[in-house]
Amino acid sequence: MITVLLVDDHAMVRDGLRYILEAAGDIQVVGTAANGKEAVDHASSGCPNVIVMDVSMPVMDGIEATKYIKELCPNTRVMALSMHKNAEYVQRALRAGATGYVLKDGAGEELVEAVRSLNKGKRYFSPQVDKGYS
């Protein structure tokens, strides 16, 4: 079972992501957080396999939270979740320690595929993401 922490500042988005991931059958959402600080606090009490991390949030954004989480949980894979397609956001997420970047306008199947890929140690990027990050 792949353990996942969902981090997004919108409750409805977290609920929808949970439904999509848990319907896959091999993914268990072990917690949710509404901002980066809550995500860091949650990760410090137990490192999930994958964190689905919104990039833009109040209190502490997903980029800053990713840096802290990678120090606490070096084996946890972080997938940035964003509406931003441009290379600047992708680069910032990667520098912080993210190993994937998925756009919020993608399909639910893409989210499941991305979580499974990260769990296997691979990287994943939505096809529509600006490839100027390499």
C-alpha positions, 0 to 999 in steps of 0.5 A: 500500500502506498501511503500519501499525505495530501496538502492543499488549502482548499478542503474540497480539493483535498476531499476530491484528491482523497477520493480519486487516490483511494479508489485506485485500491493500492493507495492510502491517504494517511493524512491531510494538511491545509498549508505547508506548516501543517504538512511539515508537522504531519510529516514529522510524526511519520513519513509517508511514501508520497506527499501531494503538495500544492505549491501556492498556499497560505502560512507556508507555501508548498515550496518552502514546506518541501525543503523542510520535509525533505530534511525530515523525511529524505525518502519521502517523494514530493509531487508538486501540485499546481495550476502554474505551467511555466518553468519558473515554478517547476524549477523552484519545486525541483530545487526544493526537492520535489520529484514530480509536478502535476497540473491541477487541470489534469485528469484523476488517472494522471494523479494516480499514475504520478503517485505510483511513479514517484513511489517507484522512485521515478519522476513524473511531470504533466505533459503540458508542463513547460519543459524549460526546467531541464 
